[in-house]
């Protein structure tokens, strides 16, 4: 009887331990439950050496978000070749309003004015956007525009970046910031401000990236800064209307090194705390309204 009693106790303890593990795993798995995340793939995200898609260089991030319970989809399809022509349909407000987070990985085709207005309205009405840029001059499809210029809405040298003025052709400038027309590399980057985005993050890096200039300091803060103070913020977080946005100056920390054969990709996603940083960004955008 005593032996049976001991067996029962041991089995009960094991059941409690297993139940605890299941509950913990369930909490992790459903952290982003019912959240819908849309990746843009309609602006030549596969131009040149790039492969910024959910089945290419951003696949590990996409998988992590799925494992956290999110529904992950993309807008557009892969194109091929350096001088590719992206024939995907424009992104619209009617599409965006169905998603909690819209991620724009380093675009290489200009957003039309209608697309820009749709994105701004989406954020204004409560949507959340992650802008992922790169360094000035990263024109991967040779169309005369790189991600910095596309997000800013104008070509290099057209306007003064570090100005409080809002120009007629501003894109992200309407939200209160611009990407600098610069190229910076630094790793590790260790200057973190206290914020949900930097929780548990001690270091990240930039491999030929850029920085941001904050126009609206009341609504936007730098959460990760380059160690070299004069360069400014590397990651910013802001609010506009009912929505939020995050911007980062490089696509490399999200790149997991997978993609089309021959592309020169870099596994930055496994560097330092890049993985944690990216998941934190999406969580902040999706959960903290």
N, C-alpha and C positions, 0 to 999 in steps of 0.2 A: 504493500500500500504506500509506503514511504517513497519507493522508487517511482511509482506511478504519479504520485503527487509532485515529485521533482520534475518529471517529464512534462506534466501539465503546465507547471510554472514556466519552464524553459520555452515551451511552445507558445505560451501567452506572450512572453517577452518578445519572441521572434515575430509574432503577428503584429505587435505594437510597433516594432522597429520597421517592419516592411510597410505597414500602413503609413507611418510617418514619412518614409521615403517616397511612397506613391503620392502622398499629399504634396510634398515639397516639389516633386517633379511635375505634378499637375499644375501647381502654382507657376512654376517656371514656364511650362508649355503654354499656358493660357495668359501670360502676362500682357500680350497684345491681342487677346481674344476679341473677335468681331471688328478689328481695325483693318482697314483696307489701304494698302500702299501701292502707288502707281509709279513705276520707273519710266522716264522718258527714253524712247529709243527711236524718235522720229526726227532727230536733228543730227544725223551722221555720227552717232556715238561709236561706230565701227570704222571711221575714216583712218587711213594710214595705219599707224601702229596701235591705235586705240581699239579697245574691245570692252567698252563700258556698258555691259548688258548683264541681265540676270542669269544668263547662261554662259557668259564669258568672264571678264575680269571682276565683275561685281556679284558673281554667283554665290560666293561664300556669305556675303552680307545678306543676299536674298534668302539663302537657306537658313541663316540665323534668325531672320525675321519670321520665316515660316515656322521654325521650331518654337518661336515665342507665341505662336497662335495667329499671326497676321496672315491675311490673304494678300499675296504678292502678285501683281500683274504688270504688264508693260504696254506702252502705247507706241506702236510702230514696229518695224521689222528690221533685221540686219541688212545692211548694204555691203557690197564688196568693192575692193579696189581703192587706190589712193584718190583718184579723181571721180569718185562715185557721185551719183545723183540720188538724193533722198526723195522718194516719191510718196512718202507716207502722208496721211491726212493731217491737217493742222490740229493742234490741241485746242479744245474749246471749254468754255465754262460749264456747259452741260455735261461734258465728260468728267471734268475735275470735281464737280460738286458731289460726285458719288464716292470720293475717296477722302480718307483722313489725312494722308500724307502724299505729297507729290515730290519725287526725287528727280532732279535734273543733273545727270552726270555729264560733265564737260561737253557742251554742245559744239558742233562745228558747222551748223547751218543757222542762219539768222532766224529769230522768232519774228513773225510778222507783227504788225501793230495790233491786229485783232488777237493774236496769241498773247502778246504782252498784256493787253487790257484784260484778257480772260484770266490770266494768272494773278494780276493785281486784284481783280474783283474777287477771285477765289479766296485770296488771303484776307481781304477786307471783310468778307462774309463768314470767316471762321476757318478757312482752309490753312494748311501748313505746308511749307515748301522748304526743301533742302537744296540750296544752290551749290554746285560743285564746279569750281573753276580750275584754271591751270595758269601757267605763266604767259605773259604777253609773247606773241610770236608763235604760239603752238597752233598754227593753222594747218591742220592735218589733211585737209582736202583741197588745199590751194585755191580757195574761193575768195581770199582776201580778208577773211574774218576768223579770229580766234575766239576762244571762250570768254576772255576778258572783255573784248569788244562787243561780243554778242550780248552778254549780260548787262554791260553798261549801256548798250543801245547805240553806240557810235564808235567810229574808228579812232585809233590811237592819234593823239594830238589834236583831236577836234575840239575838245573842251578841257578845262582845268579839272582834274580829278579831285584834288583836295580843295574843294570850294563848297560853301553852303548853298550856292545857287542851284536851282533845279532847272535843268534845260528841257526844251521841248522834246528832244529825242532821248531823254533819260529813260531807262527801263528800271533797273533796280534802284536807281537814284530816287525814284518816286517812293520807294520804301524807306529811304533814308541812309543809303550807303552806296559806295562804288568800289569796284575792284581796282587796285592800283595797276598801272601800266608798267609793271616791274617784274623781275625774275629773282626769286630768292630760294636758296637751299640752306637748310639747317636741320641737323639731327644729331642728338635728340633735342627736341623742343620741350622745355620743362616748366615754362612759366604759365601756371594754371591759376585762374581765378576761381573762387568758390562758387559753384553752380551745379545743378543736377547733371549737366552735360559732362562736367569734369570729375564727377564722383568716382573714385577708384582709378582715376587716370593720372599717371605720374609723368609719362613721356609720350610724345608723338614725333612726327618728322615731316619735313617738306623736301621733296626732291625736284627742284626746278618748279616752284610754285609762285604764288604772289600773296599779297596782303590786301586788307580792306581799309578804306577811309570811311569813317563814320560821320555822316552828316547830321543825323538826328540822335544826339547823345541822350535825349530823354527817353527814347524808346528802344535804343540798341546799345548793347554792351559787348565788349570783347571778353571772351571766356578763355581763349588760349592766345598767348602773345609770343611772338618770336623773342628769343633771348636777347637778340640785338634790338634794343629798345626803339631805335629810330625807324625800324621797319614797320612797327605797328602790330595790329592784331592779325592772327592767322585764322582763327575761328570766331565768328560773331553770332550772337543770338538777338533777335528783335521781335517786336510786336507791331502789328499794323491792323487797325480796326479790331475785328474779333479774332484774327488769326495770328500765326507766328511764322517765323522763318529762321533758318540757320544758313550761314555761308562759310565755306572753307576755301582756302586759296590753292588747293592742289588736289588732284584726283588720285595720286599715288597711294595715300593711306587707305583707300578703299580697294584698290587693285589687288586681287589675290594671285595674280600671275598666270591665270588660265585664260585661254582665248584661241583665236585662229592661229594655226601653225605659221611661223614666220614673224608674228608680231613680237615686238620687243616690249615685253611686259615685266612688271616688277612686283614681287609679293610683299607689298607694303602693309597689307592687312594683318600680317602676323608680326609686324615690327612693333616693339614696345607695347603700348596699350591702345594701338589703333583700333583693334576690334572692339574693345570696350567703349572707346570714344564714339565710334559710329553707331553702336547699338544705343548708347545713351542719347545721342542726338535724335534718333528716330523715336525713342521712348518719350523724350521731352516734347517733341512735336505732336506725337499722337495722344499722349495721356494727360498732359498738364494744361488743359484749356481753362 
